[in-house]
């Protein structure tokens, strides 16, 4: 993989203004993601992405500066999908424990769907600062959401007020992320419902949540 900071010298593409342009850009995004997931870094080139999307090689650079620019767009799209999928319905806002359960369930489901891209990016992040920053940005969204949720519980007197919200969110988020790595790597996968319930009980106990099963 080339260095993330390296790109062509042509001007940075702007967001497509037409429906056709948006469809073309989406096709390139989809083709790039599929190549990453099925064939890895070796197939992730502008030429092969353009061919898979059914457009010319030059068209690729109408929408993306480089393959690294496309990779950033793919990771942003994957992160947005994951974040949206792990959001909890508003009608569970007054049920903190149910909210923890459903948030964990949504995260595991979202991680499973995005796991091939995430694993590749994590491998590349070992030697690429830009990829590492992208992963940190993804994790920071979850940390911020977890910290804000804990603060609300603390203010309501439902969680341990002595806990640092951000540090707690980092620790518990790492538990869930690592668990996602583990359960979807096993030859004989664990029961997802059992994992979610057990993990949520640990989460609730860790924050001193009042009134949970």
Rosetta blueprint (number, residue, H / E / L):
1 X L
2 X L
3 X L
4 X L
5 X L
6 X L
7 X L
8 X L
9 X L
10 X L
11 X L
12 X L
13 X L
14 X L
15 X L
16 X L
17 X L
18 X L
19 X H
20 X H
21 X H
22 X H
23 X H
24 X H
25 X H
26 X H
27 X H
28 X H
29 X H
30 X H
31 X H
32 X H
33 X H
34 X H
35 X H
36 X H
37 X H
38 X H
39 X H
40 X L
41 X H
42 X H
43 X H
44 X L
45 X L
46 X H
47 X H
48 X H
49 X H
50 X H
51 X H
52 X H
53 X H
54 X L
55 X L
56 X L
57 X H
58 X H
59 X H
60 X H
61 X H
62 X H
63 X H
64 X L
65 X L
66 X L
67 X H
68 X H
69 X H
70 X H
71 X H
72 X H
73 X H
74 X H
75 X H
76 X H
77 X H
78 X H
79 X H
80 X H
81 X H
82 X H
83 X H
84 X H
85 X H
86 X L
87 X L
88 X L
89 X L
90 X H
91 X H
92 X H
93 X L
94 X L
95 X L
96 X H
97 X H
98 X H
99 X H
100 X H
101 X H
102 X H
103 X H
104 X H
105 X H
106 X H
107 X H
108 X H
109 X H
110 X H
111 X H
112 X H
113 X H
114 X H
115 X H
116 X H
117 X H
118 X H
119 X H
120 X H
121 X H
122 X H
123 X H
124 X H
125 X H
126 X L
127 X L
128 X L
129 X H
130 X H
131 X H
132 X H
133 X H
134 X H
135 X H
136 X H
137 X H
138 X H
139 X H
140 X H
141 X H
142 X H
143 X H
144 X H
145 X H
146 X H
147 X H
148 X H
149 X H
150 X H
151 X H
152 X H
153 X H
154 X H
155 X H
156 X L
157 X L
158 X L
159 X L
160 X L
161 X L
162 X L
163 X L
164 X L
165 X H
166 X H
167 X H
168 X H
169 X H
170 X H
171 X H
172 X H
173 X H
174 X H
175 X H
176 X H
177 X H
178 X H
179 X H
180 X H
181 X H
182 X H
183 X H
184 X L
185 X L
186 X L
187 X L
188 X L
189 X L
190 X L
191 X L
192 X H
193 X H
194 X H
195 X H
196 X H
197 X H
198 X H
199 X H
200 X H
201 X H
202 X H
203 X H
204 X H
205 X H
206 X H
207 X L
208 X L
209 X L
210 X L
211 X L
212 X L
213 X L
